[in-house]
């Protein structure tokens, strides 16, 4: 196999890029795909940057369907953004087609790659620096829901089967515990029991959906702060990125994933659990922004279930980290052997903290319910 630098050059030749190749460098902090910032020198235009990504086909087993989703959703968003007087070049991703007209190409090893316009003058942040950033992320993801509220969600491909089917993930977790491939279960019994004692959390949203209480919508399914680009000058959230997991889902999951990541007082892999709790002020800041962005497009049942979404998504994420740890760290990228276990513990601590603050969370949502 070629080294990465040569591989990127091979892939670049399959796209109709203009100019002279200037630099290639790794970019971003994503767990899943390999991302590069590629810059070209173009006469009279200076340096033009492009994002190039190798898609992780171990996780996204049908990259063609994934790119079909992204093309269709971004085309829909562009139309809405233009109707609203916005700038589609900055407010949604622009896929660059390969020379053969497809939204991807394959390299000599059979790996799938894609390219996007790089949005200049905007930044994605790995952690909440100010409450205004978090408010803006709520507003942006709410607006995303608003713009896509009339998109036929059922027409989208499911890029990862049962991605936020917490009930199904609970069964996968139990199997991982039983199989104990890496012989790690004996050392994480506290975490295993914490999860097993909360099967009701795993089932609640599935049951609400089956009962018709929560409608199927187009959802992002990875609504971390760093999947929003914030304008460097206006400090407004302008563009939702990382659309790989855009598929049919529940809006409360999108809300919940933002809370578990952004309202935490510590990083996702903080080892000192005394630093980890769910900040109720940040919870309120995000709730306000999110509901403002949605502009009345959610049902009352969805709004009332937002705190449930926060608890379920935090629980699910903790369970996924522990499942991956028990299975040998095959999904999330790790930097040291117990990285997934550390991540699991922060999520379970957040679940415990949410349980203590449950009444407060519901009161905050009620405050912003018209």
C-alpha positions in Angstrom: 0.0 0.0 0.0 1.1 3.6 -0.7 1.8 6.1 2.1 -0.9 8.5 2.7 0.7 11.4 0.9 1.1 9.5 -2.3 -2.5 8.2 -1.9 -3.9 11.7 -1.6 -2.0 12.7 -4.8 -3.4 9.7 -6.6 -7.0 10.6 -5.5 -6.5 14.3 -6.4 -5.9 13.2 -10.0 -9.4 11.8 -10.2 -10.9 15.2 -9.5 -11.0 18.2 -11.8 -9.2 20.5 -9.5 -7.6 23.7 -10.9 -4.2 25.0 -10.2 -0.9 23.7 -8.9 -0.9 21.5 -5.8 0.5 23.5 -3.0 0.2 21.6 0.3 -1.5 18.5 1.8 -2.0 18.2 5.5 -4.2 16.2 7.9 -7.2 18.2 9.1 -9.7 18.1 11.9 -10.3 15.9 14.9 -12.9 13.4 13.6 -13.0 9.8 15.1 -14.1 8.0 11.9 -12.9 9.3 8.5 -9.4 10.4 7.4 -9.5 14.1 6.5 -7.0 16.3 4.6 -6.8 19.9 3.8 -5.4 20.3 0.3 -4.4 23.7 -1.1 -3.9 24.7 -4.7 -2.2 27.7 -6.2 -4.4 29.3 -8.9 -3.1 32.1 -11.0 -4.7 35.5 -10.1 -6.8 33.7 -7.3 -4.1 32.8 -4.8 -4.5 29.7 -2.6 -7.7 27.7 -2.9 -8.4 25.1 -0.2 -10.3 21.9 -0.6 -11.3 19.2 1.9 -10.5 15.7 0.9 -11.8 12.7 2.9 -11.2 9.0 2.8 -14.5 7.4 4.0 -14.4 4.7 6.6 -16.1 1.8 4.7 -15.8 -0.5 7.7 -18.4 1.7 9.4 -20.2 3.1 6.3 -20.5 -0.1 4.4 -22.4 1.5 1.5 -20.6 4.8 0.7 -22.5 5.2 -2.6 -25.8 5.4 -0.7 -24.2 7.7 1.9 -23.1 10.1 -0.8 -26.6 9.9 -2.5 -28.0 11.1 0.9 -25.5 13.9 1.2 -26.1 15.1 -2.4 -29.9 15.1 -2.0 -29.9 16.8 1.4 -27.4 19.5 0.5 -29.3 20.2 -2.8 -32.5 20.6 -0.8 -30.8 22.8 1.7 -29.2 25.0 -1.0 -32.7 25.6 -2.5 -34.1 26.6 1.0 -31.1 28.8 1.8 -31.4 30.7 -1.5 -35.2 31.1 -0.9 -34.4 32.6 2.5 -31.8 35.0 1.0 -28.8 33.2 2.5 -25.5 32.2 1.0 -25.5 28.5 0.0 -21.7 28.5 -0.5 -21.3 29.1 3.2 -24.4 27.7 4.8 -24.2 24.2 3.5 -21.6 21.8 2.2 -20.8 21.8 -1.5 -19.8 18.4 -2.9 -17.1 18.4 -5.6 -17.8 15.8 -8.2 -15.0 13.5 -9.6 -14.1 13.6 -13.3 -16.6 10.8 -14.0 -19.4 12.9 -12.5 -19.8 10.8 -9.4 -19.7 12.4 -5.9 -16.8 10.1 -4.9 -13.9 8.2 -6.4 -12.0 5.0 -5.5 -8.3 4.7 -5.1 -6.1 1.7 -6.2 -6.7 0.0 -2.8 -10.5 0.2 -3.3 -11.0 3.0 -0.7 -13.7 5.6 -1.3 -12.8 9.3 -1.3 -14.8 12.5 -1.6 -14.1 16.3 -1.8 -15.8 19.4 -0.5 -15.3 23.1 -1.0 -13.5 24.4 2.1 -15.5 27.1 3.8 -13.1 29.9 4.7 -13.4 32.3 7.6 -15.2 29.8 9.7 -14.1 27.4 12.5 -15.3 24.2 14.2 -14.6 24.0 17.9 -13.9 20.9 19.9 -15.3 22.3 23.1 -17.6 25.1 24.2 -15.5 28.2 24.7 -18.4 30.6 25.5 -22.1 30.1 26.1 -22.7 32.1 22.9 -21.0 29.4 20.9 -23.3 26.8 22.4 -26.3 29.0 21.9 -25.3 29.4 18.2 -24.9 25.7 17.8 -28.4 25.2 19.2 -29.7 27.8 16.8 -27.8 26.2 13.9 -29.1 22.6 14.6 -32.6 24.0 15.2 -32.4 25.8 11.8 -31.2 22.5 10.2 -34.4 20.9 11.5 -36.5 23.8 10.4 -35.1 23.8 6.8 -35.5 20.0 6.5 -38.9 19.8 8.2 -40.7 19.0 4.9 -38.0 16.8 3.5 -39.4 13.2 3.0 -37.2 11.5 5.7 -38.3 8.0 4.7 -36.6 8.4 1.3 -33.1 8.6 2.8 -30.9 5.6 3.1 -30.0 4.4 6.6 -26.2 4.8 6.5 -25.6 2.8 9.7 -28.3 0.3 10.6 -30.0 1.0 14.0 -27.6 3.8 14.6 -29.6 5.4 17.4 -31.8 2.4 18.1 -30.7 2.3 21.8 -32.8 -0.8 22.4 -30.8 -2.7 19.7 -27.5 -1.3 21.0 -28.4 -2.6 24.5 -28.7 -6.1 23.0 -25.3 -5.6 21.3 -23.8 -4.5 24.6 -25.1 -7.5 26.5 -23.6 -9.8 23.8 -20.3 -8.0 24.1 -20.3 -8.6 27.9 -21.2 -12.3 27.4 -18.6 -12.9 24.7 -15.9 -10.8 26.5 -13.5 -11.2 23.6 -10.7 -9.2 25.2 -11.2 -10.6 28.7 -11.9 -7.1 30.0 -15.3 -7.5 31.6 -13.9 -8.5 35.0 -12.3 -5.1 35.4 -15.4 -3.0 34.4 -18.2 -4.6 36.5 -19.3 -1.3 38.0 -19.8 0.2 34.5 -21.5 -3.0 33.2 -24.0 -3.1 36.1 -24.7 0.7 35.8 -25.9 0.1 32.2 -27.7 -3.2 32.8 -29.7 -1.6 35.7 -31.0 1.1 33.3 -32.6 -1.0 30.5 -35.7 1.3 30.7 -33.5 4.2 29.3 -32.6 2.0 26.3 -36.2 1.3 25.5 -38.1 4.5 26.1 -37.6 6.4 22.8 -38.2 3.3 20.7 -41.5 2.7 22.5 -42.5 6.4 22.1 -41.8 6.1 18.4 -43.7 2.9 18.0 -46.6 4.5 19.9 -46.7 7.3 17.4 -45.6 9.9 19.9 -42.5 11.0 18.0 -42.4 11.5 14.2 -39.7 10.3 11.9 -37.6 13.3 10.7 -34.3 14.0 8.8 -31.8 14.0 11.6 -28.0 14.6 11.7 -27.3 12.0 14.4 -23.9 13.4 15.4 -24.7 16.9 16.7 -21.5 17.7 18.5 -20.4 21.4 18.6 -17.4 20.6 16.2 -19.9 19.6 13.5 -20.9 23.3 13.2 -18.8 25.9 11.5 -18.9 29.2 13.4 -18.2 32.4 11.4 -14.9 33.9 12.5 -16.3 37.5 12.2 -20.0 37.3 13.2 -19.5 34.3 15.6 -22.8 32.9 14.2 -23.2 29.2 13.5 -23.4 29.1 9.7 -23.0 25.6 8.4 -23.7 22.0 9.6 -20.9 19.6 8.5 -20.2 15.9 8.7 -23.4 14.7 7.1 -22.4 11.0 7.0 -25.1 10.0 9.5 -27.9 12.2 8.1 -30.8 9.7 7.8 -34.3 9.2 9.2 -34.4 9.5 13.0 -35.8 11.3 16.1 -35.2 15.0 16.7 -34.8 14.4 20.4 -31.7 12.3 19.7 -30.1 15.2 17.8 -30.9 17.5 20.7 -29.7 15.0 23.3 -26.3 14.4 21.6 -25.6 18.1 21.6 -26.3 18.3 25.3 -24.2 15.3 26.3 -21.3 16.8 24.5 -21.6 20.5 24.9 -23.3 20.9 28.3 -20.7 18.7 30.0 -18.3 20.6 32.3 -15.4 18.3 31.1 -14.0 16.8 27.9 -15.4 13.5 26.6 -12.2 11.8 27.8 -11.7 13.5 31.1 -10.2 11.0 33.6 -11.1 13.0 36.8 -14.8 12.3 37.1 -15.2 14.9 39.8 -14.9 17.4 37.0 -17.8 15.9 35.1 -21.4 17.2 35.4 -24.2 18.5 33.2 -24.2 22.2 33.4 -27.9 23.4 33.7 -27.1 26.9 32.5 -25.6 25.5 29.3 -28.5 23.1 29.0 -30.8 26.1 29.1 -28.7 28.2 26.7 -28.8 25.3 24.1 -32.5 24.6 24.6 -33.3 28.3 24.0 -31.2 28.4 20.8 -32.5 25.0 19.5 -36.2 25.8 19.9 -35.7 29.3 18.4 -34.0 27.7 15.4 -36.8 25.2 14.9 -39.3 28.0 14.6 -42.3 26.0 15.8 -41.7 23.0 13.5 -41.6 20.5 16.4 -44.6 18.8 18.0 -45.4 19.3 21.7 -44.5 15.7 22.3 -41.1 16.2 20.8 -40.4 19.3 22.9 -41.5 17.6 26.1 -39.2 14.6 25.3 -36.1 16.8 24.8 -34.7 16.0 28.3 -35.4 12.3 27.7 -33.3 12.6 24.5 -30.4 14.1 26.5 -30.4 11.2 29.0 -30.9 8.5 26.3 -28.1 9.8 24.0 -25.7 10.1 26.9 -26.5 6.6 28.1 -26.3 5.2 24.6 -22.9 6.9 24.0 -21.5 5.6 27.3 -22.8 2.1 26.4 -21.2 2.3 22.9 -17.8 3.3 24.3 -17.9 0.4 26.7 -19.1 -2.0 24.0 -16.2 -0.9 21.8 -13.8 -1.3 24.7 -15.1 -4.9 25.4 -14.9 -5.8 21.7 -11.3 -4.5 21.2 -11.6 -0.9 20.2 -12.7 -1.5 16.6 -15.0 1.5 16.0 -13.7 4.7 17.7 -10.2 5.8 17.2 -8.2 5.6 20.5 -5.0 7.2 21.7 -4.2 4.7 24.5 -5.5 1.3 25.5 -8.2 2.4 28.0 -9.4 5.5 26.0 -12.8 4.1 25.3 -13.2 3.1 29.0 -12.4 6.6 30.1 -14.9 8.0 27.6 -17.5 5.6 28.8 -17.0 6.7 32.4 -17.6 10.4 31.6 -20.9 9.5 29.9 -22.2 7.4 32.7 -21.2 10.1 35.2 -23.3 12.6 33.1 -26.3 10.2 33.1 -26.0 9.9 36.9 -25.9 13.7 37.2 -28.9 14.2 34.8 -30.9 11.8 37.0 -30.2 14.1 40.0 -31.2 17.2 38.0 -34.2 15.7 36.2 -36.8 18.0 37.5 -34.7 21.0 36.7 -34.2 19.8 33.1 -37.9 19.5 32.5 -38.6 22.9 34.1 -36.1 24.5 31.7 -37.7 22.9 28.6 -41.2 23.9 29.9 -40.0 27.5 30.2 -39.3 27.6 26.4 -42.4 25.7 25.3 -45.1 28.0 23.8 
